[in-house]
Amino acid sequence: PSEFIAVHVGGGTNVKTEFKLKQWPRCEELIKEVLKNTSFPIVLVGAPSEVDLIREKNPRVLDLTGKTSLRQLVDVIRRSKGFVGPDSGPLHMADALGIPSVGVYGPTSPISWGLVSPRSRAVFEDVPCRPCYKDDSVFPDCPFEHRCMTGLKPETVFRQLMSVLGQDSLL
């Protein structure tokens, strides 16, 4: 598609670990919100280990999860109208490229790992235990049912996405 929203469905991976606790479990709800309230198609991106995290089947959703090289991922992000994803490499690529982006932060800090573009926003659920990640590739067990991520509402992320896209009239 010529204009689309890129959505990173997972939590990211690196050579040390897979960041499953960065996965926003309500991502599919956001996708439905975007499809319902806008004309934007969605392109899903992510690592091979993140395939099948989203079950939404819709002709306006193109699933490239696990199907792109790093170079192709950068090209997809560069061509997107907007980007949504967790604190991860693809989010920071979108932010560095000046793509209007919404970063979903749970166990990580938007201060330590924040976004630099004025066209980007960090969103998070303000719970007293966050951020629990201490930049050591170890996520502690969560005694609070991962509220930092489960409590973040899709409507909140959608509003921020529309705002960074200059589509406030859709709200």
N, C-alpha and C positions, 0 to 999 in steps of 0.2 A: 504493500500500500504506500501511497505517496505521503500521507500524514498519519502517524500512528503513535501510540503510547507504548514504550518498551517497559516491561515489568520483569524484574528479577524475582523468580519465585522461591529461591532457596535462601540459604544463609551464607553461602560462600565457602570456599575451601582454599587451603594452601598446603605446602608440603608437610606441615606439622599436624594439621587437624582439619576436620570438617566442622564448620560452625553451625551445627543444627539448632542451637539455642538462639541464633540470630534469625531463624526462619520465622516469619510472621504468619501465624496459623490462620489469620483472617484475610489473607491475600486473595483468595477466591471470591470472597464477599466484595472486595474492592473491585475486582474485575467485573462482576455482575453490575455493580453500581455505575462503573464507567460505561458499560455497554447499554445500560438502561437510560442513562441521562445524557449521553453524548453520541455523536456520530463517529467517534474515533475507533478505528480498529486497534487491536492490542497484539503486540508481538512479545511472546514469552521468551526469556533468555535464562540461562543457568548452566550449571555444570552437568556432565553425564550422570552424576550421582543424584541430581535433583529432578530427573525425568519422572513424570507421573505424579508430581506433587499437586498439580492442578488437574482437576477432572472436567472442568468447564469445556464443553464441546459447543462451539458456535462458529458460524462461517466468518465472523469478524475477529476470531482469535487464531493467530498463526503461532504454532508452538515450535520454537527453535531450540528448546531446552536440550542441551547435550549435543547439538548438531552444528555448532560453529567453532571455528578455530578462534584463537585470540584476536587475530587480525579481522576476521569476519564479525566478531562481537563488537569490536570498536567501530566498524563500518555501520552495523545495525544501530548502535547507540548514536553515532554521528548523524544518521538520517532521521532519528526519531524527533517527534515534536516535544516529547516530555518523557521523563523516566521516573519510575518508582521502584524502590528496592531497599533491602536492609543495608546496614553499614557493611559494605563489601567492596571488592575491587570494581565491579561494574558500576556501582553508584558513584564511586570516586572518579571513574573515567568520565561518566556523564557530566558530573560537576566540573571537572577540569576542561571539558570540551564546551562548557557554557550552555549545555542543554538544561532547560528548566527541570529541576529534579526535586523529588521528595524522598528524603532518607528516613527510613523507619529504624529507630534506635530503641533497643530494649536493654540488654545487659551491658551494652557498650556506651561510652560517653560521647555525646555530640560535641563536647568541648575538646576532648583529646582527639577524637576521630571525626571532627566536624567537616562541614562543607564550606567552601570558600567563595563560590560564586554568589553574587546578589540575586541570581535567578533560582537559587536552591533553598530549600527549607528542611530542617530536621524536625521530625515529630516523634514524640515519646509520651508514654503514660507516666505521669509523675507519681511513682510509688517510692516509699522511703528506702527500699533496699537497692535501688538502682543508682548508678551502675555498679554491678557486682564484678564485672570482668576487669582484671587488673593488668592487662597488656602482657600476659605471660603464656598465652595459648591454652590456658586452663579455665574452663567455665565451672564454677562451683555448683554443686547440686543445689537446686532451688527449693527451699522449704515453703515457698509462697505460690506454688502452682503456676509459675512463669507469668505472673500478673503483668509484668512490664510489657509483655507482648500480647497476651490474650485480652488484656483490658483496653488495648488501643483500638478504637472504633474505626471501621472502614469509612464511615461518614467524615471523620476527622481528617483522614488521609485524603479522601476525595476532595474535600473543601480546600485543602492546601494545594493539591494538584491543580484544581481549577484556578486558584489564585496565582500560582507561578506561571500558568499558561495564559493569564490575562483573561480568563473566561468566567470572571466573577458573576456575570449576568446569568449563568446557568444555575446559580445557587438559590 
